[in-house]
Amino acid sequence: MRTTHIRIDTDKPALEIIEQVSACLKSGGIVLYPSDTVYGLLCRADDKESVERLSTLKGYEERRPFILIIDGISMAESLTDGIDSEVMEILKLRWPGKLTVVLPSGVGCPIWTRGEDNTVALRHPADPLSGQLLKRCGVPLVSTSANLSGMKPILNLTEIPESILDGVDIILDAGTLPPSSPSTIIKVLRHG
């Protein structure tokens, strides 16, 4: 397999690049991309083989939950066991943006993306590249940092391990990314 390397402007991604990357993701591919925080890896959340391949690329020896990026509240609701009104108010204020919310998963959430406690981590990113890919693919995407398990997140392609670079189908190159604050994570617990 030969990896395709594409230079991209994350603020104004060209339509032909969005179409090429979306087609790759739809067919089960893995894409290395500049997220709104660090370089990351993307695949379809509903494609078990792609998620397992991504997990292997990361160096995970056991199944781990991943953050799913989504294109809005309606997609979040399709993956969860309901979102209570207080959480909904937070999401309306903070999404799209750097907020990840961990909620009880619902029947629409792929089992292989859930946490051991039957939860799912969701984020609605604000950057144009993620938004256009989500809209074009029409399904939640797994998003994780493009580093090996336990290593620091990466802002420059030159620091990404060869094993990851060689294992993806497309590399989207935006040069060195600016330092960015990580996503805030909120876990919603239900009390009986």
N, C-alpha and C positions, 0 to 999 in steps of 0.2 A: 504494500500500500504506500502510495506517495502522498505526503502531506502538502496541501496547497497553502501557500503563504500569501496573504493579501494585506496591503497597507490600507488603513482606514482612518477616516476623520470621524471621531465618535460623536461630535456635535451635529454633523451633517453626513450621516452614512449614505453612500450612493445606493439607489434603488436596486441596481443590478447585484451589488454585494449582498444586500438584505435578502434578495431572492435566492442567490447561490447558497448563502449560509442557511436560510430557512429550509431549502430543499435537502441540504445535508442533514440537518437536525431531524426533519420529517422522516428521512430514510434510516434513522438510527445512528447517525454519526455523532462524533464528539468534536466540539469547537473550543479552542482556546481563545478567549476574548478579553478586551479591556472592560471590566465592569466599572461601576461608578465608585469603587473603592480600590481594588487591586486587579491584577490579571487573574482571570478565573477560567473554569471549565464549565461547559454547558452540554446538556443532553436532554432528551425528552424524559419527563418524569414517568410517563406511562409505558415506557419501553424498558422492561426488566433487564434485557441483555445489555442495553446501552448503559444503564445505571450500574450494573455489575462490572462492565468494562471500565467505566469511570472510577469506580471504587478500587479496582486493581491498579489503575494508573496512579492513584493517590497513595498506593502502598498499604491500604487497609487490609488487615488479615481477617477481620470479622465484619459482619454487616453493620453499617452505621447509618443513622438517619441523615438526610441532607436537607438544606434549605431549598424550598421550591420558590422560584420567582413566578409571579402571576401578573395579569394585566388589570387587576382591579378587585373590588369587593365581591362581585358576582362570582368570579372564578374562585375566590377564597371560600365563599359559602358552599360551592360545589365540592370542596375538599374537606370540609369540617362538619362537626356534629352540631352546628349552629353557633352563631356569634351573638353574645348577649349585648344589650343596648349600650352598656358602659364601654365595652371594648369597641363596639361599632363607632361610638363618638370619637374615640382615640384614633381609630383607623381613618376616619373622615378628615381628621386634623393633620395626621402625619403621613398619609399615603397620597400620592407616591412619594417615596423618600427612603431614608436609611433607617427604617424600622422593621425589624423581624419580630413577628408575633408567633408564639407557640401555642396552638389550640388543640383541643380534642379532635382527632381525625374522624371523618365520616366515611360512609360506604364508598364515596367517589374517590377516595384517596388511595393510591396504589400502596399495597401492604409493604413493599420493599423500600418505600421512602419514609415510613413511619418510625417514630421512636419506640423504644421498648414499652413505654407507658401509653402507647396508642395515641400519640400526639403527632402533629405535623407543624413544621416551621415554615412560615410564609412571609414573603417580602414582595412589595410592589415597588420596583425600582423606578427612579425618576429620569434616568438618562435615556436619550433618544434611541440609542442602539438597542438596549434591552427592550424598550417599549415596542419598537418596530418588529423585532424578532418575535416577541410574544404575540403581537397582533397577527403576524403572518403565519406563525405556527398554529395558533389557536389552542394550544395545550400548555399546562404548567411545564416549566423547565427546571431541571436540577441545576443549581449553581453552587460551585464550591471553589475555593482558591486554588490556583494552579501551582501548588507546591506539594512536596511529599508530606505525608503525615508527620506532624510534630515540628515541621520547619516553619520559618517565618513567612508571612505573605509577601508577594513579589510585585514590584512596580516596574520592572524592566525585563524584557524577554531574555536578555543575555544571562539572567540569573535563574531561569527556569531549567530544571534538570532535563538532560537529553532524553531520558526515558519518557518524560511527559511530552516533549516536543515531537518525538518520533511516534508517539502513540495516538495523537489526535489526527483528525481528518482535515481540519482547516485551522490555520493560525491567523488571527486578526491582529495586525501589528499597528499600534497607535504610538509607538516610541515609548519613552519613559513617562509613566503616569505621575501626576502630581500627588504629593502626600495627601492622604484623605483620612478623615475619621472613620472608624469602623461602624458597622450597623449596630444600632441599639437593639437588644433582644429583651422582649417581655414574654414571660411564660404565664399563661392564664390557667389557674387551678380552679377546679370545681369542688365545692364542699357540699357534702350531703346533708 
